[in-house]
Amino acid sequence: MDAKLEALAKAHGVATRYENFQRRDTPIAPESVVGVLGLLGVDASTPAAVDAALAGVTTSEGLPGTIVLREGQSRKLPGPAELVLEDGTTRTVDVLADLPLGWHRLGETTVVVVPVELPRPPETWGWMLQLYALHSADSWGMGDLGDLRSFVERSGDAGLVLLNPLHAITPVSPVPASPYSPSSRRFANPLYLRISDTDEYRRADQAVQDRIDALRPAASELIDYTAVWAAKLAALELLWPLAGPVDLDTDPGLVDFARFCALAEQHGPDWREWPEELRHPSSPAVQNYRSDRIAFHAWVQRLVEQQLDAAREAAAGMPVGIVHDLAVGIDPGGADGWLLQDALAPGVRAGAPPDAFNQLGQDWGLAAWRPDTLIRTGYAAYRDMLRRIFRHAGGLRVDHVAGLWRLWWVPPGMGPAQGTYVHYDPEAMLGILALEAQRAGAVVIGEDLGTVLPEMTETLERMNMLGSSVLWFTRDWDTGEFRPSADYRRNALASISTHDLPTAAGFLAGEQVEVRAELGQLAGTVEQEWETWRADKKALLEMLRGEGLLDSEEPADVVLAMHAFLARTPCRLVTASLYDVLLERRQPNLPGTFDEYPNWRIPLRADLTEVTADPLFRKVAEILGKRNTETVEAEVKETPR
């Protein structure tokens, strides 16, 4: 690569090479670097443009838009300046030192003081729950927040419930199924609202209640999100006259989101296809837009927040409580893509480079933060997103936590393998996450699976943020052997699987091979895949026998042995999935498929009452529950992390 282009890329945090999944140094094509620089507003299309852009890269003597200090750190300023602390008091300082945690202002510069580390998370166990898959006699076609509250109340001595993302959809048909391509990560999904738990429903006369009850969708083999939303929207329309005045003054961000929803109903779900005068939220046409639908959608969000609060209250006695999941990005055509477009890189598609399982790379089609804009604006959009989520969360799982260090950007017109990494400031991204988590009293879990640099795992460890230890991946890849329970990390959440991997029963039956073969999703031959599966299954059973946990190869006995194995690990948190304890073979999501497989649409075969009465559910809860009573001595004797 041309040395000048390489220097320009480095100045803007754009990688010109990276270490691939095989730990091999891999160069990035110059055209990919040029394309990504263009997404950052840097013209590198010609040698003359590169020269001009390099000339504009200067070392500024002024202060940056954001200064991040760990608690106890100091920084000398160019001269005396007035510092406005978060509480409104002021100081004249020439050194930033002895500052309280929080958000302060130094003229146009944001000064954020972040914790060195979070408190150590408690040691406990809990359930991994794809909430949409849970269902009961009172829910409509999919799990809802009423089901969540009931599940928490019936979960015994479990210390946490880890959910799929509950981020907001754009409330128009058709409704996408994936919870990882949301319209907004700052607001919640009204699909999870339980209509009958609203005050308006309780106040309605019998005739209105009967009309609403008749809207309930019929049960089906797969979840139909569009049908569920159509039914709940019709019910909400019937209750809207009973809502009373809606406060549109105390939360401008909510009103902006509600305005987007109202405009989307009128002009379609993708703001990039709206009339030109509506494509920016600050335009006069948008600001002058008036509609009763703005109040309607603000009211709907408030109803969802009330039920999120009720679920959190139900979990108040848990050591951790309800753990929400933060998706790595957003649908660029959705609400946050419109409202936060000035902080996003227009046209970028976040994804991942080629690896052993995705040899062409991955294009998730998600929008990404511009690191330079985050710095210039004091990370306000990122901070506000975290604050809204932590209102209802005892913990937060951060999907693809490596994205807080670097994210794979795919330029327009290029394939996913033709992207490159754009780097963020981890001191800011991790520090702000720690600050907002500490203020909420919440734990943080990073999904650090796949190709993760050692510094990422080490930083999570240092900050008392947990990593993810998944049984399927905790192996010696040179020998194929599964690692013993004692080798698991202390600061981690342990599980058998994830939503993107085979369930326990599915793995034992080779379901993943069978389904992928049927769909043409195998990288090698069918026989090679079956041979690999047989070797993996044999290695798993040998490991369980070696730990003295397995006498029978009946699926239920093997699943119990897997959970007994997890209970032995030193991991602070251990979770069980309902799919595993119900011996469900189908995995929730099959990466690399769209319409070929019913991703995110598979309900549990048992309803909520049957789930919590299931003998295997109870046995697993008993096995994992022993951690709450048998690990006190281990905690006292714990070696330094």
C-alpha angles and dihedrals in degrees: 000000000000109000094228093052089048091052092048091050092050091051089057098041095253115144120232093187137009142186109260129215089277089055090249123142107250124191121220119230113251092235090058091052091048090049094050093045087055089056087057091052094257117131110216097151096117136025089251091052091050090051091050093047091049090051088056093054103092133161102250118218090203126086121276122244091258134028116194119198128180112228107280095022122120137201129197116230127216088249144332114316139169114256118199110204123214091256091058098254118128136220133185106225140168092187126044101225141138091018122163121244111273148058120320136170129230103181105291092348124095114219112199120186112201135189119266088223142348122249112274110272116244121257110248145118137241150154133288106219130188091202096199089060094056116086141172142179089277102047127089114235095313141032117288141185091274088058089048092053092048092047091051090050091052097043096094115206095351110138100207146013115212114205137196113250113293093194120149126273125210097260099232132094135300096045114205117232102218115096088198097068100056130171090226134006091195097065135044135255113258089204086080093057116116105218096201092056094062122103089231092059091049091051094047119104120251094261092057092045090052091051090050094046089053090059094067109124118243116254115265140182092250131031113259104202093183092055091046092051093046090054095045092045090053090050092049090051088056091050097042094087088059094052100090124205117346118215108234097169109066099058114037091175091059091049090052090052091047090050089054090052091051092049091046090055088055102037106023136267099285113072090197087072096049123107110289094249091059099049097094122052092221095056117117091241090057096042091050093047110118125185138149085229090074090063090043094056092043088054092050091053091050090053090052091048091052090054092045087053091050091052091049091050089053088055094047093111094054119102090233108005127193114002115203125205123234112211115222094240149345140255102269090218094054137088099286090042087059101037097041098034092123089062094045131078106247113234098008120136114201118216143125136278122251116292139167093282099037106037094176094049126244130276109194093179091227129144119243136209117255104235093209092053092048089055093046093050097044093251088283097151092048092047094049092049091053093046093054092049094046091055088081104023134095086187143002129221110205111212113221092002089187085076088077087068102033139347130204109242121198113201120223114279095019132104123247093259089058097065130096139209122272114200128225129194104265091192087064100035095046094035095053090046089053093047095052092042092051092050090051093045089238135144123231125220120189120207095224100166125133124020103001124161116239091241089061095055091042092052093050088050093049093050095046091245109142125238126211123259111189119188093224091056102036095094145116097254093196093062100021091233122141113240118248119255093254091062095063120111120263096218098055145094109240125209139157095236145341134236089268096053137065118285118241094259091040092055093047090052096042090242093151091058093047095049095044091048090052091050096043092245099131121114093206135025122303092247091051090052092049090049091051090048093051091051092048093048091048091050091050094050092046091052092050091048090048089057090051093244104114131068099148134041094211106129094241092051092048091049090051089049091052091054092045086053092052090049089059095054119101090234113133093224127035123185137191125204123226088223089061099046091047090050091237110173099196116085117222095238132020107201115226094034133096119167092359091076130031095246115188091356103090113109122205111264091229125060123234095270092049092046096056091044094049112119093224091050089054094045092051090048089052092049095048093038090066087072088070092059104028102048101064091092091047090052091054092050095041116141118229111283 
